[in-house]
Amino acid sequence: MLSDHIGGLFPSGGAHTEIRAQNTESVKISVVGGNLVANAASETGGVCARVYQNGSWGFAACADYDEAGVKAVLREAAQNSLFLDKKLQKGKQPLPLSTPYQAAEPAPSPVIPRKMYIDFAMELDDYLAKTYPKLTGRRVVITSEKFEKLLYATNGTKAYTVAPRVYVYVFLSAETKDGETLELFEVLDGGHGYFPDYFTAPSKYYEIIEKLYQELMDKTEGIFPEAGTADVILAPSLSGMLAHEAVGHTVEADMVTGGSVAGHCLGKEVASPLVNMVDFAHTALGQSTPLPIFVDDEGTLCEDEVLIRDGVLVGYMNNLESSVRYEMKPRGNARAFAFSDEPLIRMRNTAILPGKDKLEDMIASIDNGYYLTRTGNGQADTTGEFMFGINMGYEIKNGKLGRALRDTTISGVAFDMLKTVSMLSDDLVWESSGYCGKKQPMPVGIGGPAVKCRVSIGGQ
Amino acid sequence: MKALKDIASYALQALENAGADQAQCVVAHGKTREFTIDGGEINLIRTLFENQVSLKAIKDGKKGTITINKFGKADIDKAARDCMDAAEAGVRDEAVCIAELTENADFRTGAEKEDMDGLYDRIAEYLQTVKSDYPKIILEQVIAEYSEADQVFMNTNGVCHTTHHGGYYFNTMFSAHEGENATSFNYCDAQFNDLTLPIIERGMQRELYERSQMELDAERLPEKFTGKILVAPICLGDFISMALGNFISDTSLIDGTSPWKNALGQKVASEKLTISMSPLDARMAGGERISGDGYVSENYDIIKDGVLKDFGLSEYAAKKTGNRRGKNTSSCMVIKNGDTPLQQMIQGIDKGLLVYRFSGGQPAVNGDFSGVAKNSFYIEDGKIKHAVTETMISGNLASMLREVVSLSQETVEDGSSSLPYALFDGITVSC
């Protein structure tokens, strides 16, 4: 637990200041072909301070979280902001006071013995080896992390928060008849919480693994899609990626300042009227988001940010400084990854909202196209151009699923592609195992329904 | 450095007291000062005081590792116990090991001390130069920093290496704008040990800014074709890293999925291609001196004249697969340049694509890849015709390495690599 060495030293009044103490714990277990190749943990922490002077920021962090450490980072951060202020003399007004958040110390976190992770991973690996002899490669990976923070901010926030998350991944490889190796992976389960909250016995996941294996077998017989543009159904995991990569990044206010395409689109139609998109804080459609966040690292109370309403771009995600520039309310999007990181504008749980269609009707509506079901990664551009790697999918011929697809890529321009959306399924599926990359990594939730649209698809 | 050595000695003793048969620790302390520029405006100075204690214990052939960032004895004692708990919960594996004692070494490299006023002046000069020479460029985000660190690598075989390095790092992300017309972003970075050169002269920045402004007049690719792509140095490193990640990584060799698993000593690429990992090359500003496994780093060839010479494995993966370990764990890539001037390479292309950035999915295990050719230009009849929009390229990384047509005389150095332009054949280019 983090003791409170900050409260007695936090400046009253004056320039906007944050002081944050943080511990981050992580465990990684990796079993490759029966070999325990990673059995690693880290526990890092410290304290940081950030000070705003007339438009210039100073930040400092050190590993020693005690009163001397707090004084040292506060002094260094102030000196850094003064150094810049003296050089630049921006003369900006003080930052606004955002809505504060108060949270007391939560219950202690459970201690998870390393053996629990390793036994689970080895048992799962043993099952894979015995059940699927045709596999040419197999990996089981467990990742667990916990972010524990104590934050003071000028707006009156004093918040102690703990955010744990855990996931188990399975990677399977098999050869085609030509001897080429193909791979698929699945996140078996996980999300906000601790290992025992999700994982009891490996047998709970045998059905999911069987489905993954069958898809891999389909893929070994798969074809490459024809390069060009095509009608597609994006499975929910892809539409969540679309929400995050293709739209989300372009409407982060710092990216707007940097020249993103969204700078010219506020209040304009950027998508089909069917499309609604929200960056949720902690609750979505009456349920907890996969990674609930209640306060950001500037001390602002987290609220939902509506980005697209009925196809019209209506908002950006902001920090305190950008909220002044764009005259928008800050809703808690300033997030920092490590104790030594400054808060940046980041997404939280970003989703395209579900529609009213059934997936089977959506597939039946396509004469010649593709149903794309799994993605490994995605990247976006400030122009709204995006790219997703596609690890699995099926062709659609005359409204029916056909042959499986080999690895390929789809791309498009977000605000063009979103205008082609003609059907949305009536479910919302979340994923949260990955990191968003933007100077610092950041855990984020992404969600969406199945989406019918038109995109460019790579061939062989 | 003595204080860090004392901490390392204490940590090794703590691991042995907790029952380790063999133990290793890395102890480091450093300071970083960093400027952040957002939207073309200096916005933040950040100071970090960083500590690291990484412990590794082996007990009965089982390994545990842990990393903390505290130097206190109580913290280290707890970390040592946690590390031993992890090892005892592990799985016996004859390949786990720590470095053998060969020779201990002390290295002091790079800049001796920070010059924040000098760095600020270089940044201000850089911002002004971009504004005046490339008026359509918007700098989305720029990071410029000085960092220095002391490190001790010590183990129970008697290994004790020390390093000190100080140096500058610069990263810029930018795009071109004219009214509502905007280009894809591009980025580049550089490492350097002094402030003698203006920042804009580091790496291939001027060419990238110039090309970025030309992209404002981008057009659709005229037609799909299978043929040549000319890959710029800034993008060549990404392609080669993707290929090496697929074909010679620890994981792909241990699980046997690498298509090159039996190819050591065999021709896997065009004889024009020689790829080395060379942290000791004088052009590397922050080259590794001690490998992640705890050996004094040496340069080595991965591919020489098209022949696979080394997998570049960690010591664990080397023992596991019956191969030798890589002689360094850096990413200081040097690709031997060719004998064709860049202009001549372009003139020899009937139809092709000049690629400055690739945005693609994780390539398939067999090397199949596809993705978007960003910041790229259509070449026809030996001339660069225009920038292209929404153009995809696809192929196979192993085939691509066999299909090197030529490499440029010119190379680009950014302080962590030295790379030429490379012309490949057999790539599908579509729109």
Chai-1 contact restraints between the chains, C-beta under 6 A:
chainA,res_idxA,chainB,res_idxB,connection_type,confidence,min_distance_angstrom,max_distance_angstrom,comment,restraint_id
A,V32,B,T251,contact,1.0,0.0,6.0,A-B,restraint_1
A,V32,B,I254,contact,1.0,0.0,6.0,A-B,restraint_2
A,V32,B,D255,contact,1.0,0.0,6.0,A-B,restraint_3
A,G33,B,D255,contact,1.0,0.0,6.0,A-B,restraint_4
A,L36,B,G90,contact,1.0,0.0,6.0,A-B,restraint_5
A,L36,B,V91,contact,1.0,0.0,6.0,A-B,restraint_6
A,N39,B,G64,contact,1.0,0.0,6.0,A-B,restraint_7
A,N39,B,A86,contact,1.0,0.0,6.0,A-B,restraint_8
A,N39,B,G90,contact,1.0,0.0,6.0,A-B,restraint_9
A,A40,B,T65,contact,1.0,0.0,6.0,A-B,restraint_10
A,A41,B,I66,contact,1.0,0.0,6.0,A-B,restraint_11
A,S42,B,T67,contact,1.0,0.0,6.0,A-B,restraint_12
A,E43,B,I68,contact,1.0,0.0,6.0,A-B,restraint_13
A,T44,B,N69,contact,1.0,0.0,6.0,A-B,restraint_14
A,W57,B,N43,contact,1.0,0.0,6.0,A-B,restraint_15
A,W57,B,L44,contact,1.0,0.0,6.0,A-B,restraint_16
A,G58,B,I45,contact,1.0,0.0,6.0,A-B,restraint_17
A,F59,B,L44,contact,1.0,0.0,6.0,A-B,restraint_18
A,F59,B,R46,contact,1.0,0.0,6.0,A-B,restraint_19
A,A60,B,T47,contact,1.0,0.0,6.0,A-B,restraint_20
A,A61,B,L48,contact,1.0,0.0,6.0,A-B,restraint_21
A,C62,B,F49,contact,1.0,0.0,6.0,A-B,restraint_22
A,A63,B,N51,contact,1.0,0.0,6.0,A-B,restraint_23
A,A63,B,N69,contact,1.0,0.0,6.0,A-B,restraint_24
A,E76,B,T47,contact,1.0,0.0,6.0,A-B,restraint_25
A,N80,B,I45,contact,1.0,0.0,6.0,A-B,restraint_26
A,L84,B,I45,contact,1.0,0.0,6.0,A-B,restraint_27
A,R114,B,D85,contact,1.0,0.0,6.0,A-B,restraint_28
A,R114,B,A86,contact,1.0,0.0,6.0,A-B,restraint_29
A,R114,B,A89,contact,1.0,0.0,6.0,A-B,restraint_30
A,K115,B,A89,contact,1.0,0.0,6.0,A-B,restraint_31
A,I118,B,A89,contact,1.0,0.0,6.0,A-B,restraint_32
A,G137,B,D255,contact,1.0,0.0,6.0,A-B,restraint_33
A,G137,B,T257,contact,1.0,0.0,6.0,A-B,restraint_34
A,S173,B,T257,contact,1.0,0.0,6.0,A-B,restraint_35
A,E180,B,N366,contact,1.0,0.0,6.0,A-B,restraint_36
A,T181,B,T257,contact,1.0,0.0,6.0,A-B,restraint_37
A,T181,B,V365,contact,1.0,0.0,6.0,A-B,restraint_38
A,T181,B,N366,contact,1.0,0.0,6.0,A-B,restraint_39
A,E183,B,V365,contact,1.0,0.0,6.0,A-B,restraint_40
A,A227,B,S430,contact,1.0,0.0,6.0,A-B,restraint_41
A,D254,B,D38,contact,1.0,0.0,6.0,A-B,restraint_42
A,T257,B,G39,contact,1.0,0.0,6.0,A-B,restraint_43
A,G258,B,G39,contact,1.0,0.0,6.0,A-B,restraint_44
A,G258,B,E140,contact,1.0,0.0,6.0,A-B,restraint_45
A,G259,B,I138,contact,1.0,0.0,6.0,A-B,restraint_46
A,G259,B,S175,contact,1.0,0.0,6.0,A-B,restraint_47
A,G259,B,H177,contact,1.0,0.0,6.0,A-B,restraint_48
A,G259,B,A182,contact,1.0,0.0,6.0,A-B,restraint_49
A,H264,B,E180,contact,1.0,0.0,6.0,A-B,restraint_50
A,S340,B,L48,contact,1.0,0.0,6.0,A-B,restraint_51
A,G376,B,G361,contact,1.0,0.0,6.0,A-B,restraint_52
A,G376,B,Q362,contact,1.0,0.0,6.0,A-B,restraint_53
A,N377,B,G361,contact,1.0,0.0,6.0,A-B,restraint_54
A,N377,B,Q362,contact,1.0,0.0,6.0,A-B,restraint_55
A,Q379,B,S359,contact,1.0,0.0,6.0,A-B,restraint_56
A,D381,B,S184,contact,1.0,0.0,6.0,A-B,restraint_57
A,T382,B,S175,contact,1.0,0.0,6.0,A-B,restraint_58
A,T382,B,F185,contact,1.0,0.0,6.0,A-B,restraint_59
A,T383,B,A182,contact,1.0,0.0,6.0,A-B,restraint_60
A,T383,B,S184,contact,1.0,0.0,6.0,A-B,restraint_61
A,M387,B,S359,contact,1.0,0.0,6.0,A-B,restraint_62
A,M387,B,G371,contact,1.0,0.0,6.0,A-B,restraint_63
A,M387,B,V372,contact,1.0,0.0,6.0,A-B,restraint_64
A,G389,B,G361,contact,1.0,0.0,6.0,A-B,restraint_65
A,G389,B,Q362,contact,1.0,0.0,6.0,A-B,restraint_66
A,D407,B,A364,contact,1.0,0.0,6.0,A-B,restraint_67
A,D407,B,D368,contact,1.0,0.0,6.0,A-B,restraint_68
A,T408,B,S370,contact,1.0,0.0,6.0,A-B,restraint_69
A,T409,B,G360,contact,1.0,0.0,6.0,A-B,restraint_70
A,T409,B,G361,contact,1.0,0.0,6.0,A-B,restraint_71
A,T409,B,S370,contact,1.0,0.0,6.0,A-B,restraint_72
A,T409,B,G371,contact,1.0,0.0,6.0,A-B,restraint_73
A,S411,B,V372,contact,1.0,0.0,6.0,A-B,restraint_74
A,G458,B,S370,contact,1.0,0.0,6.0,A-B,restraint_75
A,G458,B,M392,contact,1.0,0.0,6.0,A-B,restraint_76
A,G458,B,S394,contact,1.0,0.0,6.0,A-B,restraint_77
